[in-house]
Amino acid sequence: MKRKTFATVLAVLAMAFLLGASVWAQSKTGTKAPIITHSFAIEKGYYGYVWKIYIEAEDPDGDMARIVSTVDQPGWGRYFPDTILIKPQDQNRLRGYLQWNTFSKNANHIRDFTEITLGVSIFDKAGNESNVVVFPFEFISRGVPRYELPSPFSESDKRLGYIHINLYNPYAASLEVWEPRR
């Protein structure tokens, strides 16, 4: 009986979330979507690396509201999106970086050569979504490639917010030694 009740509650919550999300994302006619004009991020780093994802965007209506980040990881799938609210002074035009500390409390370690893909887009107050920029990232055990920031990011170093997505190690269970029950 408890299992059936839990499943019913879970189904109701899922439907409410989906309905709420679709209403929240409906755009108003006559408004224009934001545009991410420039982006940059390095493609390799060690587990625990502080990854900076640089973006520049503008909105003709001046009503950018939030930056949404999604992560896809082979062996795990897509993580729940993370949202960063945009400050009022940046709602017309913004330039800076998103900071993601790749160390996660849910993963003891991410194996070398594990690849993830980060997608970043911007929504305005009307629900219009910008273009999505995609950043591949590969975990390596040592060293981080040296890089110089390209223009226009070399001119300023403003943090727009933090990405709060905790990675999982889908292979952690396979690293344990299996022993039969006695």
C-alpha positions as CSV (number, residue, x, y, z in Angstrom):
1,M,0.0,0.0,0.0
2,K,2.8,2.4,0.9
3,R,4.5,1.8,-2.5
4,K,1.3,2.6,-4.4
5,T,0.8,5.8,-2.4
6,F,4.4,6.9,-3.0
7,A,4.1,6.3,-6.7
8,T,0.9,8.3,-6.9
9,V,2.4,11.2,-5.0
10,L,5.5,11.1,-7.2
11,A,3.3,11.0,-10.4
12,V,1.2,14.0,-9.2
13,L,4.4,16.0,-8.4
14,A,5.9,15.2,-11.8
15,M,2.8,16.4,-13.6
16,A,2.6,19.6,-11.5
17,F,6.3,20.2,-12.3
18,L,5.8,19.7,-16.0
19,L,2.7,21.9,-16.2
20,G,4.4,24.6,-14.1
21,A,7.5,24.4,-16.3
22,S,5.5,24.7,-19.5
23,V,3.5,27.7,-18.3
24,W,6.7,29.3,-16.9
25,A,8.5,28.9,-20.3
26,Q,5.7,30.3,-22.5
27,S,6.9,33.4,-24.2
28,K,5.0,36.6,-24.9
29,T,4.5,37.6,-28.5
30,G,6.3,40.7,-29.7
31,T,9.3,40.2,-27.5
32,K,12.8,39.1,-28.7
33,A,15.0,36.4,-27.2
34,P,18.4,37.1,-25.8
35,I,21.5,36.3,-27.9
36,I,24.7,34.8,-26.6
37,T,27.2,36.6,-28.9
38,H,30.5,35.2,-27.7
39,S,31.6,32.3,-25.5
40,F,34.8,30.5,-24.4
41,A,35.9,27.8,-22.0
42,I,38.9,25.4,-21.9
43,E,38.2,21.8,-22.8
44,K,40.4,19.9,-20.3
45,G,41.0,19.9,-16.6
46,Y,41.6,17.7,-13.6
47,Y,38.8,16.6,-11.2
48,G,38.2,19.5,-8.8
49,Y,39.3,22.1,-11.3
50,V,37.7,25.5,-11.0
51,W,36.2,25.8,-14.5
52,K,35.4,29.2,-15.8
53,I,32.9,29.4,-18.7
54,Y,32.9,32.8,-20.3
55,I,29.8,34.3,-22.1
56,E,28.8,37.6,-23.5
57,A,25.1,38.2,-24.3
58,E,22.6,40.9,-25.1
59,D,18.9,41.3,-25.1
60,P,17.1,43.8,-27.4
61,D,14.3,44.0,-24.8
62,G,16.7,44.4,-21.8
63,D,14.9,41.7,-19.7
64,M,17.3,38.9,-19.4
65,A,16.3,37.0,-16.2
66,R,18.3,33.8,-15.7
67,I,21.2,31.7,-17.1
68,V,20.4,28.0,-17.3
69,S,23.1,25.3,-17.3
70,T,22.7,21.6,-18.2
71,V,25.2,18.8,-18.0
72,D,25.2,15.6,-19.9
73,Q,27.6,12.8,-18.8
74,P,28.0,9.4,-20.6
75,G,27.1,6.6,-18.3
76,W,24.9,8.9,-16.1
77,G,22.7,11.0,-18.4
78,R,21.5,14.5,-18.0
79,Y,21.6,16.3,-14.7
80,F,18.9,18.5,-13.3
81,P,19.5,22.1,-14.7
82,D,21.0,24.8,-12.6
83,T,19.9,28.4,-12.7
84,I,21.7,31.7,-12.1
85,L,19.7,34.8,-11.7
86,I,20.9,37.8,-13.7
87,K,21.4,41.1,-11.8
88,P,19.3,44.1,-12.8
89,Q,22.4,46.0,-14.1
90,D,23.2,43.1,-16.5
91,Q,19.7,42.4,-17.9
92,N,20.4,44.4,-21.1
93,R,24.0,43.3,-21.8
94,L,26.3,41.0,-19.8
95,R,29.9,39.7,-20.1
96,G,31.7,37.6,-17.6
97,Y,32.2,34.0,-16.5
98,L,30.2,31.3,-14.8
99,Q,32.3,29.4,-12.2
100,W,31.9,25.7,-11.7
101,N,34.0,24.0,-9.0
102,T,34.1,20.5,-10.5
103,F,34.8,18.7,-7.2
104,S,31.6,17.0,-6.1
105,K,30.5,15.5,-2.8
106,N,28.7,12.8,-4.7
107,A,31.7,11.5,-6.5
108,N,34.9,10.3,-4.8
109,H,36.7,10.7,-8.1
110,I,36.0,11.1,-11.7
111,R,38.1,8.9,-13.9
112,D,40.5,10.2,-16.4
113,F,39.2,10.7,-19.9
114,T,35.6,11.1,-18.6
115,E,33.8,13.6,-20.9
116,I,30.9,15.8,-20.0
117,T,29.1,18.4,-22.0
118,L,27.8,21.7,-20.5
119,G,25.0,23.5,-22.3
120,V,24.3,27.2,-21.4
121,S,21.4,29.4,-22.4
122,I,19.7,32.5,-21.2
123,F,16.0,33.1,-20.6
124,D,14.3,36.5,-20.5
125,K,11.4,37.5,-18.3
126,A,9.0,36.7,-21.2
127,G,10.2,33.1,-21.3
128,N,12.2,33.4,-24.5
129,E,15.3,31.2,-24.7
130,S,18.6,32.3,-26.3
131,N,20.8,30.2,-28.5
132,V,22.4,27.3,-26.6
133,V,26.2,27.2,-26.4
134,V,27.8,23.9,-25.8
135,F,31.1,23.3,-24.0
136,P,32.8,19.9,-24.0
137,F,35.1,19.1,-21.1
138,E,37.4,16.1,-20.4
139,F,38.8,15.2,-17.1
140,I,42.6,14.6,-17.1
141,S,44.8,13.6,-14.1
142,R,47.5,16.2,-14.5
143,G,48.0,19.6,-15.8
144,V,45.7,22.2,-17.3
145,P,46.4,23.6,-20.7
146,R,47.6,27.2,-20.6
147,Y,45.4,29.6,-22.4
148,E,44.9,33.3,-23.0
149,L,41.4,34.7,-22.9
150,P,40.2,35.8,-26.3
151,S,38.6,39.2,-26.9
152,P,36.1,40.4,-25.6
153,F,36.9,38.4,-22.3
154,S,40.4,39.6,-22.0
155,E,39.0,43.1,-21.1
156,S,37.2,42.1,-17.9
157,D,37.0,39.3,-15.4
158,K,33.5,39.5,-13.9
159,R,31.9,36.5,-12.2
160,L,28.3,36.2,-13.1
161,G,27.6,33.3,-10.7
162,Y,28.3,29.8,-9.6
163,I,27.1,26.6,-11.3
164,H,25.9,24.2,-8.6
165,I,25.8,20.8,-10.3
166,N,27.3,17.8,-8.4
167,L,28.7,15.1,-10.7
168,Y,28.4,11.4,-10.0
169,N,30.8,8.7,-10.8
170,P,28.7,6.1,-12.6
171,Y,31.6,3.6,-12.4
172,A,32.1,3.8,-8.6
173,A,30.0,0.6,-7.9
174,S,32.1,-1.3,-10.5
175,L,35.3,-0.4,-8.7
176,E,34.2,-2.3,-5.6
177,V,35.1,-6.0,-5.3
178,W,32.1,-8.2,-5.4
179,E,31.9,-11.0,-2.9
180,P,29.2,-13.7,-2.7
181,R,27.1,-13.9,0.4
182,R,27.9,-16.6,2.9
